[in-house]
């Protein structure tokens, strides 16, 4: 099991990502929501005297971080497409000048 301080660090990263993507629907909030739902289901089935809220918090952090990864991959993909399109466009311009 990971030490508690790593969950604090990951929670801070997830919170900053959630604040950055606050305005509209996106993968960070979707992952956070899905993480809460999955954590609630798992904690419900593992219920032994006390409800395991730590598990719900950890699954929500993991979900938000997975969503952040999806957002960053989407941004990288858009950037690579723009770069490819600009290179193709510049190649066409140079071939037309000859």
Secondary structure, DSSP 8 states (H G I E B T S, - for coil): ---HHHHHHHHHHHHHHHHHT-SS--HHHHHHHHHHHHHHHHHHHT-SSS--HHHHHHHHHHHHHHHHHHHHHHHHHHHHHHHHHHHHHHHHHHHHH-
